[in-house]
Amino acid sequence: MLTPNTVYNFTFDIDNVFGTFTQYKMEILDNNSNVLATEIGTDANGSLLWLELNTLSNTSLRGRYSINLGSGLYYIDTDSYWPVHTEDIPARGTLKAFFTNFKTIRTFGEEQARMEYSRFLFLFLIMFIVLGFLSYTTQFDVRTGGGGLLLVWPLVTLFSAVGGFQVSYIAQDVLTSSDVLFVTREWISKWTVWLITSMFAGGYLLNQFVKERQ
């Protein structure tokens, strides 16, 4: 496999096992069978041919190799083939990669709004099941008077950072332009849930601070 817009060396190494050469030739063709480059040798005993070629935006390249022993041109290989494209390997093995790929699961629906809403509810359901179990077994929320918010906040921050709580239509009725001060539609769509959670968590911490000072 070759990469687009990259220069490669192509070679054709041939010796005199066929007989005495009058000519041997290497041609590189594009996906439409147009000849892009040609290199010709005339050494009677054969030699190494090579050429440099930029793949540009071709989707594939093909090699065509021929010899002439004095009785005409004879093709010895026309099937050499190289696909040309950029291999996009998605990131895997990290938590961020998991949630990034998680956003495009078709189980949540094909339509953008349905997909976002279903993913939104699913993440909240999983998050509160886990936090509910931890709170039930450790009594952390009861003992701290609502300290579970401090556990919710980092999870919401993580999910928001990778777009798990992004709902594109949230900002459509809130902002009439694409940029209001430092806030954009994209920012609101991505961070609205985080902002609300941060307000609740901040209120809890402020309340605890006031109690400690009394």
C-alpha positions in Angstrom: 0.0 0.0 0.0 1.3 3.5 -0.9 0.5 6.8 0.6 -0.9 9.7 -1.6 1.3 12.6 -2.6 4.5 10.7 -1.7 7.6 9.9 -3.8 8.6 6.3 -4.1 11.4 4.4 -5.9 10.3 1.7 -8.4 12.8 -0.9 -9.6 13.0 -3.6 -12.3 16.0 -5.9 -11.9 16.6 -8.3 -14.9 19.5 -10.4 -16.1 20.2 -12.4 -19.3 18.4 -15.7 -18.4 16.0 -14.9 -21.3 18.8 -14.3 -23.8 20.4 -11.3 -25.3 18.3 -8.2 -24.8 17.8 -5.5 -27.3 15.6 -3.6 -24.9 13.7 -3.9 -21.6 11.3 -1.5 -20.2 9.5 -0.6 -16.9 6.3 1.4 -17.0 4.2 2.7 -14.1 0.5 3.3 -14.9 -2.3 5.0 -13.0 -5.7 3.6 -12.2 -7.0 4.6 -15.6 -4.1 2.8 -17.3 -2.3 6.0 -18.4 1.5 5.7 -18.4 2.9 8.0 -15.7 6.6 7.1 -16.1 8.8 4.9 -18.2 12.4 3.7 -17.8 14.2 1.8 -20.6 17.3 -0.3 -20.6 19.5 -1.5 -23.5 22.3 -3.5 -21.9 22.4 -6.9 -23.6 23.0 -8.7 -20.3 20.3 -6.8 -18.4 20.6 -4.4 -15.5 18.7 -2.6 -12.8 16.1 0.0 -13.8 14.7 2.4 -11.3 12.7 5.6 -11.3 11.2 8.0 -8.8 7.5 8.8 -9.0 5.1 10.8 -6.9 1.8 9.0 -6.2 -0.1 12.3 -6.2 -3.8 11.7 -5.8 -4.0 8.4 -7.7 -6.1 5.7 -6.1 -3.8 3.0 -7.4 -0.7 2.3 -9.4 0.2 -0.6 -11.7 3.6 -1.9 -13.0 4.0 -3.1 -16.5 7.3 -4.8 -17.4 8.5 -5.9 -20.9 11.5 -7.2 -22.8 12.6 -7.3 -26.4 14.9 -10.2 -27.5 15.0 -9.0 -31.1 11.7 -10.3 -32.3 9.4 -7.7 -30.7 8.1 -6.6 -27.4 7.1 -9.2 -24.9 5.3 -8.4 -21.6 6.6 -10.5 -18.7 4.5 -8.9 -16.0 1.4 -6.6 -16.1 -0.2 -7.5 -12.8 2.0 -5.6 -10.3 -0.5 -3.5 -8.3 -0.2 -1.0 -5.5 -3.3 0.6 -3.8 -2.8 4.2 -2.9 -4.7 5.5 0.1 -4.2 6.9 3.6 -4.6 4.2 6.2 -6.7 5.7 9.0 -6.2 3.6 12.1 -8.5 4.7 14.9 -7.0 5.1 18.3 -7.7 2.2 20.6 -6.8 1.1 24.0 -7.4 4.3 25.9 -10.4 5.5 27.8 -10.8 8.6 25.6 -10.6 6.4 22.4 -13.4 4.2 23.9 -15.8 7.1 24.4 -14.8 8.7 21.1 -15.7 5.5 19.2 -18.7 5.0 21.6 -20.4 8.1 20.2 -20.8 6.6 16.7 -22.4 3.2 17.7 -25.4 2.7 15.5 -27.4 1.1 18.2 -28.3 4.6 19.4 -30.0 5.3 16.1 -29.2 6.7 12.7 -30.6 10.3 13.1 -28.3 12.7 14.8 -30.8 13.9 17.4 -32.0 10.4 18.2 -28.4 9.2 18.5 -27.4 12.0 20.8 -30.5 11.7 23.1 -30.2 7.9 23.4 -26.4 8.2 24.2 -27.2 10.9 26.7 -29.7 8.8 28.6 -27.6 5.7 28.4 -24.5 7.4 30.0 -26.6 8.9 32.7 -28.3 5.6 33.5 -24.9 3.8 33.7 -23.4 6.6 35.8 -26.1 6.7 38.4 -26.4 2.9 38.7 -22.7 2.8 39.5 -22.8 5.8 41.8 -26.0 4.5 43.5 -24.3 1.2 44.2 -21.2 2.9 45.6 -23.4 5.2 47.8 -25.5 2.3 49.0 -22.5 0.2 50.0 -20.3 3.0 51.5 -23.0 5.4 52.7 -20.8 8.2 51.4 -23.6 10.4 50.1 -25.6 10.1 53.3 -22.6 10.7 55.6 -21.5 13.8 53.7 -24.9 15.3 53.1 -24.8 15.2 49.3 -21.1 14.5 48.7 -22.1 12.2 45.8 -22.0 15.4 43.7 -18.2 15.3 44.1 -18.2 11.8 42.5 -20.6 12.8 39.7 -18.5 15.9 38.7 -15.3 14.1 37.5 -17.4 11.6 35.5 -19.5 14.3 33.9 -16.2 16.2 33.1 -14.8 13.1 31.4 -17.9 12.3 29.4 -18.3 15.9 28.3 -14.6 16.2 27.2 -15.1 13.3 24.8 -18.5 14.5 23.6 -20.6 11.9 25.5 -23.1 14.6 26.7 -23.0 16.6 23.5 -26.5 17.5 22.2 -26.2 19.6 19.1 -29.7 21.1 19.2 -29.4 22.5 22.8 -27.9 25.8 21.6 -30.1 26.4 18.6 -32.8 28.3 20.5 -30.3 29.9 23.0 -27.9 31.6 20.6 -28.9 33.5 17.5 -25.4 33.8 16.2 -22.4 31.4 16.0 -20.4 33.4 18.5 -21.6 35.4 21.5 -18.7 36.8 23.5 -16.5 33.8 24.3 -19.3 31.3 24.1 -20.1 29.4 20.9 -22.8 27.0 19.9 -20.3 24.1 19.9 -19.1 24.9 23.4 -22.7 25.1 24.8 -23.6 21.8 23.0 -20.6 20.0 24.5 -20.4 21.5 28.0 -24.0 22.3 29.1 -24.3 19.2 31.3 -20.9 19.8 32.8 -21.7 23.5 33.5 -24.9 22.6 35.3 -23.2 19.8 37.3 -20.3 22.2 38.2 -22.8 24.7 39.6 -24.4 22.1 41.8 -21.0 20.8 42.9 -19.8 24.4 43.6 -23.0 25.1 45.6 -22.4 22.0 47.7 -18.8 23.0 48.4 -19.8 26.6 49.2 -22.5 25.3 51.6 -20.0 23.0 53.3 -17.6 25.9 53.6 -20.2 28.1 55.3 -21.1 25.3 57.7 -17.5 24.9 58.7 -17.2 28.7 59.4 -20.3 28.8 61.6 
